[in-house]
Amino acid sequence: GEVGPDCVTSLCEQTGGIEMGSGEDTVGVNNSNGNGTTVRSLRRRQQVNQRQSAYLIWFGTCLIAILGVVGFSLIEPRLKPIRKYIRRGLKWYLHILYLHPFSGRAITAGIIFFVADFCAQKLGSDKFSYKRLLKYSIYGLCFMG
């Protein structure tokens, strides 16, 4: 958000008091060194932080895209022998979704919840629980699908 009166008040409480300046945005905060921090400089600092966050998100997105393209180009030749089976399976799945849209989505959600909880339990440090696995699968099947 924005730097508002609450932010200035809390900053003043932390550092020692408020000093009024002559300009429109020159409310300053006196700290122990005697330096004044204006609301304008706080806003400027916040804008710089937002800009840096946007650059990091953009950089991360580009990096993921590049790694995805490179990773797929390394895996793609190995997929050629099983491509027809993948295509056949996808056609069958889409046909099931076309014929039975509600039950197809429910079963898909159940399978996704099953796999997600299975992976979470295997990667986690807790003891593996079949009861929990069944509960999450039924939840995905009945409520999310």
Residue pairs with C-beta under 8 A, 6 or more apart in sequence:
2 43
2 46
3 39
3 42
3 43
3 46
7 42
8 18
8 27
8 29
8 39
8 42
11 29
11 37
11 42
12 18
12 29
15 29
15 30
15 31
15 32
15 37
16 29
16 30
16 31
16 32
17 29
17 30
18 27
18 28
18 29
18 30
19 27
19 28
19 29
19 30
19 36
20 26
20 27
20 28
21 27
21 28
21 36
21 38
25 38
25 39
25 40
25 43
26 38
26 39
26 40
27 38
27 39
28 36
28 37
28 38
29 36
29 37
30 36
31 37
79 86
93 104
96 104
97 104
97 105
102 145
105 145
106 141
106 142
106 145
107 141
107 145
108 145
109 140
109 141
109 144
109 145
110 137
110 138
110 140
110 141
110 145
111 137
111 140
112 140
113 136
113 137
113 139
113 140
113 141
113 144
114 133
114 136
114 137
114 140
116 136
117 132
117 133
117 136
117 137
118 133
121 128
121 129
121 132
121 133
122 128
